Amino acid sequence: MKLSKTYLLLTLLLFTIEALIAIYLKTGFIRHTVGDYLCVILLYCFFKSFMEGHHFKIAIAVLAIAFIVEFLQLTNYLALFNLQKNRLANLILGSTFEISDLVAYSLGIITVIIVEYPFKMARRI
């Protein structure tokens, strides 16, 4: 396992952007859609910071995690852990299912795959 400084820096940058969105924007397209779009890119960069592996497999794993968390929002899963009143848990894990979130996650992962592909091909040469 080798730490990637590039992906770690991207993770910190995206985390800062996400935190600023959460703090300063309470409603709107950027808060609800761009935030979800960036969330999966953030998770991808986080995993790539310390995992060496095929970018496509990691991207699909991140998308699966995002979809699982979103579908869990159809249940009262936060109450199972007595976290329904915890603001941080609600912010990170969410509490309401939205199909638009699934679209945003998918578009985020598609962006990752498109951006990563040329770099993967360049490493083969």
C-alpha positions in Angstrom: 0.0 0.0 0.0 1.4 3.3 -1.1 0.0 6.7 -0.2 -0.8 8.9 -3.2 -0.2 12.5 -2.3 -2.1 13.6 -5.4 -5.3 11.8 -4.4 -4.9 12.8 -0.8 -4.7 16.5 -1.8 -7.7 16.1 -4.1 -9.6 14.5 -1.1 -8.8 17.4 1.2 -9.7 19.9 -1.5 -13.1 18.2 -2.2 -13.7 17.8 1.5 -13.2 21.5 2.0 -15.6 22.3 -0.9 -18.2 19.9 0.5 -17.8 21.5 4.0 -18.3 25.0 2.6 -21.4 23.9 0.7 -22.8 22.3 3.9 -22.0 25.4 6.0 -23.1 28.2 3.7 -25.7 26.7 1.4 -28.8 25.4 3.0 -31.0 24.8 -0.1 -30.7 24.9 -3.9 -29.1 23.0 -6.7 -25.5 23.3 -5.5 -26.4 22.0 -2.0 -28.6 19.1 -3.1 -27.2 18.1 -6.5 -23.6 19.3 -6.9 -22.9 18.3 -3.3 -24.0 14.7 -4.1 -22.0 14.8 -7.4 -18.9 15.8 -5.6 -19.4 13.4 -2.7 -18.7 10.3 -4.8 -15.7 11.9 -6.4 -14.5 12.8 -2.9 -14.9 9.1 -1.8 -13.2 7.9 -4.9 -10.2 10.2 -4.3 -10.1 9.1 -0.6 -10.0 5.4 -1.6 -7.4 6.0 -4.3 -5.3 7.9 -1.7 -4.3 4.6 -0.1 -5.5 1.9 -2.5 -3.7 0.8 -5.6 -6.1 -0.8 -8.0 -8.0 -0.5 -11.2 -9.8 2.8 -11.3 -13.0 1.3 -12.8 -13.4 -1.2 -10.0 -12.8 1.3 -7.3 -15.3 3.7 -9.0 -18.0 1.1 -9.2 -17.4 0.1 -5.5 -17.8 3.8 -4.5 -21.0 4.0 -6.6 -22.3 0.8 -4.9 -21.7 2.3 -1.5 -23.4 5.5 -2.4 -26.4 3.6 -3.8 -26.6 1.4 -0.7 -26.6 4.4 1.7 -29.2 6.1 -0.5 -31.5 3.0 -0.6 -31.1 2.6 3.2 -32.7 6.0 3.5 -36.0 4.3 2.4 -35.9 2.7 5.9 -35.6 4.3 9.3 -32.0 3.0 9.6 -30.7 6.0 11.6 -33.1 5.1 14.3 -31.6 1.6 14.6 -28.4 3.2 15.8 -30.2 6.0 17.7 -28.8 8.6 15.4 -32.0 10.1 14.0 -31.4 13.4 16.0 -27.7 13.5 15.3 -27.1 16.4 12.8 -23.7 15.1 11.6 -25.2 11.6 10.9 -28.1 13.1 9.1 -25.8 15.4 7.1 -23.3 12.6 6.1 -25.7 9.7 5.7 -28.8 11.5 4.8 -32.3 10.8 5.9 -34.5 11.1 2.8 -34.4 9.0 -0.4 -34.1 11.0 -3.7 -33.8 9.5 -7.1 -32.0 12.7 -8.2 -29.3 11.7 -5.7 -28.8 8.5 -7.6 -28.4 10.4 -10.8 -25.9 12.8 -9.2 -23.9 9.9 -7.9 -23.9 8.2 -11.3 -22.8 11.3 -13.1 -20.0 11.8 -10.5 -18.7 8.3 -11.1 -19.0 8.7 -14.9 -16.9 11.8 -14.6 -14.3 9.9 -12.6 -14.1 7.2 -15.2 -13.8 9.6 -18.1 -11.1 11.7 -16.3 -9.1 8.6 -15.2 -9.2 6.8 -18.5 -6.5 8.8 -20.3 -4.2 8.7 -17.2 -4.6 4.9 -17.1 -3.8 4.6 -20.8 -0.7 6.9 -20.4 0.6 4.7 -17.7 0.5 1.7 -20.0 2.8 3.3 -22.6 
